[in-house]
Amino acid sequence: MELPAVRKTDNIVIHNGFISSYNTETLIPDWVAYELTAEEAQGTFSRSGNFSMDPSFTGRQAMREDYSNSGWDKGHLAPAADMKWSSTAMYESFYFTNICPQNHTMNERSWQRLEKYARDMAEKYGRVWVVTGPIVDLGAHGTIGRQEVAVPDSFFKALLIHDGERYHSVAFLMENSSKYQSIKSCYLTVNELELFLDRNLFCNLPRRIQEDIENKVDKKFWTLE
């Protein structure tokens, strides 16, 4: 349910906790998707793992040296905190097929709050489907490392929940910067995000349901009032 429309050019990598479409030109994922259940959100495995190249991916990919002394964090797309339900899922979340250069302040504050918000919603409603990724639009931050890993201008996250009666969707867009960004100031509809990305998200939903839920945000449901 969490998967966006897959293109012929997508390099799909499947792991225990997430699926990634890794871009061998930008050396960051185009998107990462996963389902998080309430039970998984309450996992007890501690954060552990070493940032490393993904051994299951044979194409060109980023290396630790590309990030060294760059001033940018190695930012998870599928967060390690969402992978506490499995030691394998936790370890695999540190592969570079799940990592992007991220502003340190954003990574530790605004983005981390958004990740916790998604976990809280999973615990409240039983599960949440997540698709998240970078946006390299203007290339304002350039690249890092010898291999010229692209630094995203911003990041997106789209969430889908079924509350037992109907589906609800919402999307978020945050700049890759140190400025304060509240969750309430960064939300948009999934349709608006799809237009920006030129990609169909949650494409496995029936078209009728997509049209009904992706062009609006129920602010009360998502506690955005």
N, CA, C and O of each residue as an XYZ file, in Angstrom:
900
protein
N       0.816     -1.207      0.000
C       0.000      0.000      0.000
C       0.862      1.276      0.000
O       0.462      2.305     -0.544
N       2.050      1.191      0.618
C       2.899      2.368      0.743
C       3.667      2.710     -0.531
O       4.244      3.793     -0.632
N       3.679      1.808     -1.496
C       4.518      2.010     -2.673
C       3.971      3.082     -3.612
O       2.777      3.095     -3.908
N       4.832      3.976     -4.077
C       4.454      4.881     -5.168
C       4.546      4.152     -6.501
O       4.997      3.007     -6.559
N       4.122      4.812     -7.564
C       4.236      4.219     -8.897
C       5.714      4.036     -9.227
O       6.504      4.974     -9.121
N       6.078      2.827     -9.626
C       7.471      2.513     -9.931
C       7.724      2.715    -11.419
O       6.954      2.244    -12.257
N       8.802      3.414    -11.741
C       9.181      3.668    -13.128
C      10.222      2.649    -13.587
O      10.880      2.004    -12.770
N      10.360      2.517    -14.899
C      11.339      1.584    -15.453
C      12.758      1.961    -15.039
O      13.631      1.097    -14.954
N      12.989      3.237    -14.785
C      14.329      3.697    -14.435
C      14.633      3.563    -12.943
O      15.764      3.804    -12.521
N      13.642      3.183    -12.145
C      13.857      3.041    -10.704
C      14.724      1.820    -10.409
O      14.516      0.745    -10.971
N      15.688      2.002     -9.529
C      16.529      0.895     -9.054
C      16.009      0.466     -7.687
O      16.352      1.062     -6.666
N      15.179     -0.569     -7.679
C      14.482     -0.964     -6.465
C      15.352     -1.868     -5.597
O      15.938     -2.839     -6.075
N      15.423     -1.528     -4.310
C      16.164     -2.306     -3.328
C      15.181     -2.670     -2.215
O      14.546     -1.792     -1.631
N      15.058     -3.964     -1.925
C      14.095     -4.432     -0.932
C      14.831     -4.933      0.312
O      15.705     -5.795      0.230
N      14.459     -4.376      1.461
C      15.020     -4.817      2.729
C      13.895     -5.199      3.685
O      12.718     -5.060      3.351
N      14.251     -5.670      4.855
C      13.257     -6.154      5.815
C      12.292     -5.055      6.244
O      11.095     -5.295      6.402
N      12.818     -3.852      6.430
C      11.983     -2.784      6.964
C      11.546     -1.726      5.984
O      10.673     -0.921      6.308
N      12.124     -1.697      4.784
C      11.799     -0.642      3.838
C      12.141     -1.064      2.416
O      12.895     -2.010      2.191
N      11.567     -0.336      1.466
C      11.901     -0.477      0.050
C      12.439      0.859     -0.428
O      11.866      1.907     -0.130
N      13.529      0.826     -1.164
C      14.170      2.049     -1.633
C      14.293      2.046     -3.151
O      14.536      1.007     -3.764
N      14.123      3.218     -3.744
C      14.467      3.415     -5.149
C      15.718      4.285     -5.168
O      15.656      5.485     -4.902
N      16.861      3.665     -5.488
C      18.142      4.355     -5.345
C      18.609      4.917     -6.683
O      18.618      4.222     -7.699
N      18.995      6.182     -6.659
C      19.397      6.885     -7.868
C      20.921      6.857     -7.988
O      21.617      7.416     -7.141
N      21.441      6.212     -9.026
C      22.885      6.063     -9.180
C      23.547      7.310     -9.764
O      24.770      7.355     -9.897
N      22.756      8.315    -10.110
C      23.333      9.583    -10.569
C      23.463     10.561     -9.404
O      24.516     11.168     -9.214
N      22.394     10.713     -8.629
C      22.449     11.620     -7.481
C      23.104     10.968     -6.273
O      23.573     11.660     -5.370
N      23.139      9.625     -6.251
C      23.687      8.828     -5.154
C      22.914      9.015     -3.853
O      23.472      8.925     -2.760
N      21.627      9.274     -3.997
C      20.692      9.276     -2.880
C      19.415      8.595     -3.369
O      19.198      8.507     -4.577
N      18.568      8.113     -2.460
C      17.314      7.508     -2.913
C      16.390      8.549     -3.543
O      16.387      9.711     -3.136
N      15.608      8.128     -4.535
C      14.521      8.968     -5.027
C      13.358      8.921     -4.045
O      12.653      9.909     -3.841
N      13.174      7.740     -3.439
C      12.148      7.587     -2.406
C      12.429      6.327     -1.601
O      13.123      5.416     -2.054
N      11.878      6.300     -0.408
C      11.887      5.128      0.459
C      10.472      4.946      0.988
O       9.829      5.917      1.388
N       9.984      3.716      0.992
C       8.617      3.439      1.431
C       8.605      2.284      2.419
O       9.394      1.345      2.310
N       7.697      2.367      3.387
C       7.575      1.287      4.363
C       6.242      1.396      5.105
O       5.609      2.452      5.146
N       5.847      0.278      5.682
C       4.681      0.224      6.555
C       5.170      0.131      7.995
O       6.083     -0.638      8.296
N       4.569      0.906      8.875
C       4.926      0.865     10.285
C       3.672      0.546     11.092
O       2.694      1.293     11.051
N       3.705     -0.562     11.822
C       2.570     -0.945     12.647
C       2.769     -0.441     14.077
O       3.863     -0.026     14.457
N       1.689     -0.485     14.860
C       1.768     -0.054     16.253
C       2.768     -0.913     17.023
O       3.530     -0.401     17.844
N       2.764     -2.215     16.759
C       3.689     -3.116     17.442
C       5.137     -2.791     17.080
O       6.015     -2.788     17.943
N       5.379     -2.517     15.799
C       6.738     -2.170     15.365
C       7.194     -0.852     15.980
O       8.358     -0.708     16.353
N       6.287      0.100     16.086
C       6.627      1.408     16.654
C       7.042      1.302     18.111
O       7.709      2.194     18.636
N       6.651      0.218     18.765
C       6.985      0.006     20.169
C       8.143     -0.980     20.341
O       8.337     -1.540     21.420
N       8.909     -1.185     19.266
C      10.035     -2.113     19.320
C      11.058     -1.726     20.365
O      11.121     -0.571     20.788
N      11.863     -2.697     20.782
C      12.781     -2.480     21.901
C      14.260     -2.605     21.526
O      15.121     -2.402     22.382
N      14.578     -2.937     20.264
C      15.987     -3.010     19.880
C      16.606     -1.615     19.920
O      16.003     -0.650     19.450
N      17.790     -1.512     20.472
C      18.469     -0.224     20.567
C      19.031      0.185     19.208
O      19.255     -0.652     18.334
N      19.252      1.474     19.050
C      19.831      1.995     17.813
C      21.243      1.439     17.654
O      22.095      1.625     18.522
N      21.477      0.766     16.554
C      22.800      0.191     16.313
C      22.983     -0.035     14.825
O      22.042     -0.395     14.118
N      24.196      0.179     14.358
C      24.503     -0.013     12.950
C      25.614      0.910     12.520
O      25.880      1.923     13.167
N      26.255      0.565     11.438
C      27.326      1.382     10.878
C      26.922      1.841      9.488
O      26.512      1.031      8.657
N      27.035      3.124      9.235
C      26.745      3.627      7.901
C      27.689      2.936      6.914
O      28.910      2.976      7.068
N      27.103      2.310      5.910
C      27.920      1.532      4.988
C      27.214      1.368      3.649
O      26.013      1.609      3.530
N      27.970      0.960      2.657
C      27.395      0.674      1.358
C      26.493     -0.539      1.452
O      26.737     -1.444      2.250
N      25.460     -0.557      0.642
C      24.469     -1.632      0.662
C      25.007     -2.828     -0.129
O      25.176     -2.726     -1.344
N      25.278     -3.950      0.526
C      25.852     -5.099     -0.187
C      24.893     -5.757     -1.168
O      25.320     -6.522     -2.033
N      23.591     -5.465     -1.042
C      22.616     -6.075     -1.950
C      22.419     -5.255     -3.220
O      21.697     -5.669     -4.127
N      23.068     -4.083     -3.282
C      22.922     -3.215     -4.456
C      24.237     -3.175     -5.216
O      25.269     -2.813     -4.651
N      24.210     -3.545     -6.490
C      25.450     -3.686     -7.261
C      25.848     -2.425     -8.020
O      26.959     -2.346     -8.545
N      24.954     -1.437     -8.085
C      25.267     -0.209     -8.814
C      26.110      0.752     -7.998
O      26.425      0.493     -6.837
N      26.472      1.862     -8.619
C      27.257      2.894     -7.945
C      26.467      3.471     -6.780
O      25.267      3.721     -6.904
N      27.135      3.687     -5.642
C      26.457      4.266     -4.491
C      27.435      5.084     -3.651
O      28.653      4.985     -3.798
N      26.864      5.884     -2.776
C      27.662      6.747     -1.914
C      28.487      5.924     -0.933
O      28.201      4.755     -0.675
N      29.532      6.579     -0.388
C      30.390      5.945      0.599
C      30.530      6.883      1.788
O      30.206      8.068      1.698
N      31.011      6.351      2.896
C      31.199      7.166      4.101
C      32.128      8.334      3.830
O      31.941      9.429      4.361
N      33.153      8.085      2.982
C      34.131      9.143      2.700
C      33.488     10.358      2.033
O      33.972     11.480      2.184
N      32.395     10.137      1.293
C      31.728     11.263      0.640
C      31.141     12.236      1.655
O      31.033     13.432      1.384
N      30.765     11.726      2.818
C      30.150     12.558      3.847
C      31.170     13.155      4.822
O      30.861     14.115      5.529
N      32.377     12.595      4.864
C      33.381     13.026      5.833
C      33.708     14.498      5.682
O      34.022     14.972      4.589
N      33.631     15.223      6.805
C      33.964     16.650      6.844
C      33.154     17.486      5.860
O      33.604     18.544      5.421
N      31.955     17.007      5.512
C      31.117     17.732      4.548
C      30.246     18.788      5.206
O      29.775     19.715      4.548
N      30.032     18.642      6.521
C      29.126     19.550      7.220
C      27.674     19.100      7.172
O      26.798     19.772      7.715
N      27.412     17.961      6.522
C      26.046     17.445      6.412
C      25.928     16.118      7.145
O      26.850     15.303      7.125
N      24.766     15.903      7.805
C      24.507     14.636      8.470
C      24.212     13.535      7.459
O      23.792     13.801      6.332
N      24.438     12.297      7.881
C      23.935     11.137      7.141
C      22.508     10.909      7.635
O      22.304     10.251      8.655
N      21.537     11.439      6.932
C      20.156     11.434      7.384
C      19.379     10.230      6.889
O      19.334      9.958      5.689
N      18.761      9.502      7.827
C      17.906      8.373      7.461
C      16.613      8.858      6.802
O      16.063      9.890      7.188
N      16.133      8.110      5.808
C      14.785      8.329      5.287
C      13.797      7.427      6.024
O      12.810      7.923      6.568
N      14.039      6.107      6.057
C      13.324      5.240      6.986
C      14.106      5.326      8.299
O      15.197      4.763      8.396
N      13.575      6.012      9.303
C      14.367      6.293     10.508
C      14.708      5.047     11.302
O      13.928      4.096     11.357
N      15.878      5.064     11.912
C      16.289      3.945     12.750
C      15.275      3.701     13.860
O      15.047      2.554     14.244
N      14.668      4.755     14.377
C      13.690      4.620     15.456
C      12.442      3.860     15.021
O      11.706      3.352     15.866
N      12.192      3.775     13.709
C      11.062      2.990     13.198
C      11.446      1.536     12.957
O      10.595      0.717     12.612
N      12.716      1.214     13.136
C      13.205     -0.135     12.846
C      13.577     -0.896     14.107
O      14.287     -1.899     14.035
N      13.110     -0.438     15.262
C      13.463     -1.066     16.534
C      12.802     -2.421     16.752
O      13.042     -3.080     17.763
N      11.977     -2.831     15.809
C      11.285     -4.114     15.936
C      12.135     -5.288     15.471
O      11.750     -6.442     15.658
N      13.286     -5.007     14.865
C      14.129     -6.078     14.322
C      15.573     -5.620     14.268
O      15.861     -4.522     13.792
N      16.485     -6.455     14.753
C      17.898     -6.085     14.681
C      18.369     -6.008     13.241
O      19.224     -5.184     12.915
N      17.821     -6.860     12.366
C      18.195     -6.834     10.952
C      17.680     -5.562     10.287
O      18.416     -4.890      9.565
N      16.411     -5.235     10.534
C      15.843     -4.006      9.962
C      16.610     -2.784     10.440
O      16.858     -1.855      9.671
N      16.984     -2.790     11.710
C      17.764     -1.677     12.263
C      19.100     -1.551     11.530
O      19.470     -0.462     11.092
N      19.817     -2.658     11.398
C      21.131     -2.637     10.750
C      21.024     -2.157      9.306
O      21.833     -1.348      8.852
N      20.015     -2.663      8.586
C      19.870     -2.318      7.177
C      19.483     -0.851      6.974
O      19.715     -0.294      5.901
N      18.897     -0.224      7.994
C      18.510      1.185      7.848
C      19.715      2.112      7.740
O      19.572      3.279      7.376
N      20.908      1.594      8.057
C      22.132      2.401      7.974
C      22.833      2.258      6.614
O      23.895      2.845      6.408
N      22.259      1.495      5.695
C      22.831      1.410      4.354
C      22.606      2.722      3.617
O      21.623      3.420      3.866
N      23.513      3.054      2.715
C      23.400      4.324      1.989
C      22.233      4.355      1.008
O      21.907      5.413      0.469
N      21.608      3.221      0.775
C      20.385      3.218     -0.031
C      19.204      3.785      0.759
O      18.088      3.856      0.244
N      19.448      4.188      2.004
C      18.425      4.798      2.853
C      18.868      6.155      3.402
O      18.233      6.693      4.309
N      19.950      6.706      2.860
C      20.595      7.874      3.475
C      20.699      9.045      2.502
O      20.910      8.861      1.303
N      20.544     10.258      3.047
C      20.714     11.500      2.283
C      21.492     12.517      3.113
O      21.433     12.474      4.342
N      22.224     13.436      2.466
C      22.826     14.542      3.204
C      21.727     15.436      3.782
O      20.854     15.909      3.055
N      21.780     15.659      5.080
C      20.725     16.421      5.744
C      21.336     17.433      6.704
O      22.314     17.149      7.395
N      20.740     18.616      6.731
C      21.168     19.646      7.671
C      21.062     19.103      9.097
O      20.056     18.493      9.459
N      22.089     19.325      9.895
C      22.128     18.736     11.238
C      20.967     19.208     12.111
O      20.320     18.401     12.777
N      20.709     20.491     12.107
C      19.635     21.029     12.949
C      18.285     20.486     12.513
O      17.465     20.113     13.352
N      18.048     20.437     11.208
C      16.791     19.868     10.711
C      16.673     18.404     11.110
O      15.623     17.965     11.579
N      17.752     17.650     10.924
C      17.761     16.229     11.225
C      17.428     15.963     12.688
O      16.692     15.026     12.997
N      17.965     16.781     13.586
C      17.809     16.565     15.015
C      16.544     17.205     15.585
O      16.137     16.878     16.700
N      15.922     18.109     14.838
C      14.764     18.814     15.389
C      13.522     18.648     14.517
O      12.699     17.772     14.782
N      13.374     19.474     13.484
C      12.131     19.485     12.706
C      11.812     18.131     12.099
O      10.683     17.652     12.214
N      12.788     17.509     11.456
C      12.554     16.221     10.795
C      12.309     15.122     11.815
O      11.467     14.249     11.606
N      13.044     15.166     12.917
C      12.859     14.169     13.963
C      11.464     14.273     14.581
O      10.852     13.254     14.904
N      10.960     15.493     14.746
C       9.599     15.656     15.262
C       8.577     15.073     14.296
O       7.590     14.474     14.722
N       8.809     15.248     12.991
C       7.895     14.691     11.998
C       7.936     13.163     12.023
O       6.896     12.518     11.887
N       9.109     12.586     12.193
C       9.230     11.132     12.287
C       8.485     10.599     13.511
O       7.799      9.580     13.427
N       8.619     11.286     14.643
C       7.904     10.866     15.856
C       6.397     11.003     15.677
O       5.626     10.173     16.160
N       5.985     12.055     14.982
C       4.563     12.251     14.698
C       4.001     11.050     13.938
O       2.910     10.574     14.252
N       4.733     10.562     12.947
C       4.291      9.394     12.176
C       4.207      8.161     13.068
O       3.267      7.376     12.949
N       5.191      7.979     13.970
C       5.146      6.842     14.888
C       3.938      6.938     15.827
O       3.265      5.940     16.088
N       3.674      8.136     16.323
C       2.533      8.325     17.213
C       1.223      7.972     16.506
O       0.331      7.373     17.108
N       1.110      8.342     15.235
C      -0.099      8.032     14.474
C      -0.222      6.527     14.243
O      -1.327      5.985     14.254
N       0.913      5.850     14.033
C       0.887      4.399     13.872
C       0.393      3.726     15.151
O      -0.403      2.789     15.096
N       0.868      4.205     16.299
C       0.434      3.631     17.562
C      -1.041      3.907     17.822
O      -1.740      3.070     18.392
N      -1.512      5.070     17.409
C      -2.911      5.447     17.655
C      -3.877      4.670     16.777
O      -4.942      4.263     17.241
N      -3.518      4.456     15.506
C      -4.447      3.852     14.551
C      -4.072      2.443     14.089
O      -4.770      1.851     13.265
N      -2.982      1.913     14.614
C      -2.626      0.537     14.293
C      -1.551      0.372     13.257
O      -0.756     -0.565     13.332
N      -1.506      1.274     12.276
C      -0.456      1.239     11.264
C      -0.500      2.518     10.438
O      -1.538      3.170     10.322
N       0.648      2.857      9.871
C       0.736      3.976      8.936
C       1.608      3.540      7.768
O       2.625      2.874      7.961
N       1.213      3.915      6.559
C       2.018      3.673      5.370
C       2.750      4.959      5.036
O       2.148      6.031      4.989
N       4.054      4.848      4.804
C       4.914      6.026      4.641
C       5.683      5.940      3.331
O       6.240      4.895      2.994
N       5.710      7.050      2.595
C       6.658      7.195      1.490
C       7.347      8.533      1.689
O       6.693      9.554      1.901
N       8.668      8.520      1.620
C       9.447      9.706      1.957
C      10.662      9.800      1.042
O      11.097      8.798      0.474
N      11.200     10.988      0.903
C      12.358     11.131      0.024
C      12.851     12.555     -0.092
O      12.283     13.471      0.503
N      13.913     12.738     -0.862
C      14.498     14.060     -1.070
C      13.938     14.730     -2.323
O      13.373     14.081     -3.203
N      14.112     16.025     -2.372
C      13.814     16.780     -3.583
C      15.058     17.561     -3.967
O      15.502     18.436     -3.223
N      15.618     17.249     -5.121
C      16.764     17.994     -5.654
C      16.225     18.806     -6.812
O      16.128     18.320     -7.938
N      15.882     20.028     -6.528
C      15.200     20.887     -7.504
C      16.181     21.882     -8.105
O      16.595     21.740     -9.255
N      16.545     22.873     -7.334
C      17.474     23.905     -7.813
C      18.937     23.511     -7.601
O      19.839     24.101     -8.196
N      19.161     22.513     -6.749
C      20.539     22.129     -6.450
C      21.288     23.223     -5.718
O      22.485     23.417     -5.927
N      20.573     23.939     -4.853
C      21.155     25.105     -4.183
C      22.313     24.743     -3.268
O      23.192     25.570     -3.025
N      22.325     23.504     -2.754
C      23.377     23.104     -1.818
C      24.514     22.355     -2.497
O      25.478     21.963     -1.839
N      24.412     22.156     -3.790
C      25.491     21.510     -4.519
C      25.626     20.035     -4.201
O      24.633     19.338     -3.993
N      26.871     19.564     -4.164
C      27.165     18.153     -3.915
C      28.261     18.034     -2.876
O      28.922     19.013     -2.529
N      28.444     16.808     -2.382
C      29.521     16.550     -1.424
C      30.323     15.339     -1.879
O      29.822     14.459     -2.580
N      31.584     15.323     -1.459
C      32.427     14.155     -1.672
C      32.986     14.029     -3.076
O      32.582     14.730     -4.004
N      33.930     13.111     -3.193
C      34.579     12.875     -4.476
C      33.585     12.411     -5.531
O      33.749     12.698     -6.717
N      32.552     11.690     -5.093
C      31.574     11.170     -6.050
C      30.434     12.150     -6.341
O      29.545     11.858     -7.141
N      30.468     13.309     -5.688
C      29.476     14.354     -5.930
C      28.054     13.872     -5.603
O      27.170     13.839     -6.460
N      27.875     13.504     -4.335
C      26.561     13.124     -3.830
C      25.680     14.362     -3.751
O      26.073     15.362     -3.150
N      24.493     14.309     -4.349
C      23.600     15.466     -4.373
C      23.075     15.771     -2.977
O      22.695     14.870     -2.230
N      23.061     17.061     -2.636
C      22.481     17.512     -1.370
C      21.079     18.031     -1.656
O      20.933     18.981     -2.425
N      20.053     17.448     -1.070
C      18.668     17.843     -1.373
C      18.364     19.277     -0.967
O      18.926     19.803     -0.006
N      17.463     19.895     -1.721
C      16.939     21.210     -1.346
C      15.914     21.066     -0.231
O      15.803     21.930      0.639
N      15.160     19.960     -0.262
C      14.097     19.737      0.715
C      13.792     18.250      0.789
O      14.355     17.446      0.046
N      12.888     17.898      1.700
C      12.470     16.514      1.888
C      10.955     16.444      1.981
O      10.309     17.375      2.464
N      10.391     15.331      1.514
C       8.955     15.124      1.618
C       8.662     13.863      2.401
O       9.489     12.956      2.490
N       7.464     13.825      2.967
C       6.968     12.629      3.632
C       5.460     12.604      3.433
O       4.782     13.591      3.721
N       4.929     11.496      2.948
C       3.489     11.320      2.771
C       3.031     10.148      3.625
O       3.689      9.110      3.682
N       1.889     10.329      4.292
C       1.358      9.328      5.206
C      -0.038      8.911      4.782
O      -0.825      9.724      4.297
N      -0.333      7.627      4.974
C      -1.653      7.072      4.678
C      -2.076      6.198      5.853
O      -1.303      5.368      6.332
N      -3.313      6.392      6.313
C      -3.851      5.634      7.447
C      -5.270      5.208      7.134
O      -6.032      5.937      6.499
N      -5.611      4.006      7.594
C      -7.003      3.552      7.575
C      -7.468      3.486      9.021
O      -6.878      2.770      9.830
N      -8.516      4.222      9.353
C      -8.954      4.316     10.746
C      -9.986      3.264     11.136
O     -10.591      3.344     12.205
N     -10.183      2.284     10.271
C     -11.187      1.262     10.517
C     -12.436      1.460      9.692
O     -13.226      0.536      9.499
N     -12.607      2.693      9.200
C     -13.764      3.012      8.364
C     -13.358      3.562      7.004
O     -13.941      3.205      5.980
N     -12.347      4.437      7.003
C     -11.940      5.066      5.747
C     -10.456      5.421      5.787
O      -9.813      5.384      6.837
N      -9.935      5.767      4.609
C      -8.539      6.174      4.491
C      -8.392      7.678      4.699
O      -9.302      8.458      4.417
N      -7.216      8.061      5.200
C      -6.848      9.471      5.363
C      -5.420      9.635      4.861
O      -4.584      8.758      5.074
N      -5.135     10.749      4.200
C      -3.775     10.997      3.714
C      -3.353     12.423      4.019
O      -4.179     13.324      4.158
N      -2.046     12.601      4.121
C      -1.465     13.930      4.314
C      -0.017     13.867      3.824
O       0.589     12.796      3.789
N       0.522     15.011      3.453
C       1.917     15.090      3.032
C       2.591     16.263      3.728
O       1.931     17.184      4.208
N       3.912     16.209      3.772
C       4.697     17.263      4.407
C       5.910     17.566      3.527
O       6.441     16.686      2.848
N       6.329     18.818      3.554
C       7.484     19.266      2.776
C       8.324     20.171      3.666
O       7.836     21.194      4.148
N       9.579     19.804      3.887
C      10.471     20.574      4.750
C      11.755     20.927      4.018
O      12.344     20.093      3.330
N      12.183     22.183      4.176
C      13.441     22.622      3.599
C      14.611     21.943      4.316
O      14.541     21.658      5.511
N      15.666     21.694      3.577
C      16.883     21.109      4.133
C      17.750     22.225      4.708
O      18.814     22.553      4.184
N      17.253     22.797      5.809
C      17.925     23.955      6.392
C      17.750     23.947      7.898
O      17.007     23.131      8.444
N      18.436     24.853      8.562
C      18.417     24.901     10.022
C      17.244     25.691     10.580
O      17.064     25.734     11.797
N      16.442     26.317      9.727
C      15.343     27.138     10.249
C      14.276     26.273     10.899
O      14.086     25.117     10.522
N      13.583     26.838     11.875
C      12.526     26.109     12.553
C      11.364     25.863     11.598
O      10.906     26.774     10.908
N      10.893     24.613     11.570
C       9.778     24.243     10.702
C       8.807     23.384     11.500
O       9.114     22.239     11.833
N       7.650     23.928     11.804
C       6.662     23.176     12.568
C       5.896     22.246     11.639
O       5.794     22.491     10.437
N       5.365     21.182     12.212
C       4.580     20.230     11.433
C       3.351     20.916     10.841
O       2.977     20.657      9.697
N       2.731     21.788     11.626
C       1.511     22.455     11.166
C       1.768     23.430     10.023
O       0.854     23.748      9.262
N       2.998     23.906      9.896
C       3.308     24.873      8.835
C       3.771     24.213      7.551
O       3.926     24.889      6.534
N       3.998     22.887      7.575
C       4.632     22.203      6.438
C       3.734     21.211      5.726
O       4.188     20.525      4.810
N       2.461     21.114      6.124
C       1.621     20.084      5.505
C       0.993     20.579      4.217
O       0.824     21.781      4.012
N       0.650     19.637      3.353
C      -0.035     19.891      2.092
C      -0.787     18.627      1.714
O      -0.640     17.597      2.372
N      -1.579     18.693      0.678
C      -2.287     17.492      0.253
C      -1.338     16.583     -0.522
O      -0.324     17.029     -1.060
N      -1.688     15.307     -0.566
C      -0.898     14.355     -1.350
C      -0.947     14.722     -2.827
O       0.049     14.579     -3.535
N      -2.096     15.192     -3.294
C      -2.199     15.619     -4.691
C      -1.222     16.741     -5.013
O      -0.584     16.735     -6.066
N      -1.106     17.702     -4.103
C      -0.172     18.814     -4.321
C       1.264     18.308     -4.373
O       2.057     18.764     -5.196
N       1.594     17.376     -3.504
C       2.941     16.805     -3.520
C       3.175     16.007     -4.795
O       4.253     16.088     -5.385
N       2.185     15.241     -5.226
C       2.319     14.459     -6.456
C       2.598     15.347     -7.662
O       3.412     14.996     -8.516
N       1.936     16.478     -7.735
C       2.163     17.409     -8.841
C       3.597     17.916     -8.814
O       4.238     18.055     -9.856
N       4.091     18.187     -7.617
C       5.460     18.690     -7.469
C       6.479     17.619     -7.850
O       7.486     17.915     -8.493
N       6.211     16.369     -7.450
C       7.144     15.264     -7.708
C       6.977     14.665     -9.095
O       7.885     14.006     -9.603
N       5.823     14.889     -9.709
C       5.448     14.221    -10.951
C       5.497     12.709    -10.772
O       6.066     11.985    -11.589
N       4.885     12.251     -9.680
C       4.848     10.822     -9.382
C       3.561     10.518     -8.622
O       3.140     11.291     -7.761
N       2.943      9.385     -8.949
C       1.724      8.945     -8.279
C       2.088      8.213     -6.994
O       2.738      7.168     -7.036
N       1.676      8.753     -5.862
C       1.920      8.131     -4.575
C       0.713      7.286     -4.170
O      -0.408      7.552     -4.605
N       0.939      6.281     -3.349
C      -0.120      5.377     -2.890
C      -0.949      4.878     -4.073
O      -2.180      4.875     -4.044
N      -0.234      4.460     -5.101
C      -0.876      4.098     -6.368
C      -1.682      2.808     -6.277
O      -2.484      2.520     -7.165
N      -1.481      2.025     -5.214
C      -2.230      0.779     -5.077
C      -3.622      0.977     -4.490
O      -4.407      0.031     -4.419
N      -3.931      2.188     -4.072
C      -5.304      2.499     -3.686
C      -6.179      2.523     -4.935
O      -5.726      2.963     -5.992
N      -7.420      2.059     -4.834
C      -8.342      2.220     -5.966
C      -8.456      3.686     -6.356
O      -8.463      4.562     -5.492
N      -8.546      3.958     -7.666
C      -8.582      5.329     -8.160
C      -9.674      6.153     -7.485
O      -9.477      7.333     -7.194
N     -10.807      5.540     -7.241
C     -11.930      6.253     -6.618
C     -11.543      6.766     -5.234
O     -11.882      7.889     -4.863
N     -10.826      5.929     -4.471
C     -10.412      6.328     -3.130
C      -9.317      7.380     -3.199
O      -9.318      8.332     -2.419
N      -8.374      7.212     -4.137
C      -7.323      8.218     -4.305
C      -7.918      9.592     -4.555
O      -7.519     10.572     -3.926
N      -8.859      9.665     -5.461
C      -9.459     10.951     -5.807
C     -10.188     11.559     -4.625
O     -10.262     12.781     -4.496
N     -10.728     10.708     -3.760
C     -11.493     11.198     -2.617
C     -10.621     11.741     -1.505
O     -10.968     12.742     -0.877
N      -9.482     11.089     -1.250
C      -8.707     11.447     -0.055
C      -7.443     12.261     -0.323
O      -6.934     12.919      0.584
N      -6.931     12.229     -1.548
C      -5.629     12.847     -1.790
C      -5.699     14.329     -2.128
O      -4.666     14.989     -2.235
N      -6.906     14.857     -2.297
C      -7.023     16.283     -2.618
C      -7.489     17.108     -1.431
O      -7.908     18.255     -1.589
N      -7.413     16.513     -0.222
C      -7.807     17.252      0.976
C      -7.043     16.698      2.172
O      -6.527     15.581      2.136
N      -6.982     17.497      3.227
C      -6.363     17.078      4.484
C      -7.381     17.291      5.592
O      -7.844     18.411      5.810
N      -7.727     16.229      6.285
C      -8.620     16.322      7.434
C      -7.789     16.796      8.625
O      -7.159     15.990      9.309
N      -7.790     18.093      8.866
C      -6.901     18.670      9.891
C      -7.219     18.147     11.301
O      -6.325     18.022     12.136
N      -8.475     17.849     11.551
C      -8.837     17.312     12.864
C      -8.261     15.910     13.036
O      -7.694     15.603     14.085
N      -8.397     15.061     12.029
C      -7.858     13.699     12.103
C      -6.350     13.721     12.322
O      -5.821     12.977     13.148
N      -5.666     14.580     11.577
C      -4.192     14.629     11.643
C      -3.698     15.560     12.732
O      -2.498     15.826     12.795
N      -4.571     16.069     13.595
C      -4.254     16.993     14.692
C      -3.426     18.180     14.200
O      -2.398     18.522     14.785
N      -3.884     18.791     13.130
C      -3.176     19.930     12.536
C      -3.930     21.243     12.723
O      -3.547     22.268     12.158
N      -4.981     21.215     13.499
C      -5.761     22.432     13.737
C      -5.057     23.366     14.699
O      -5.576     24.438     15.010
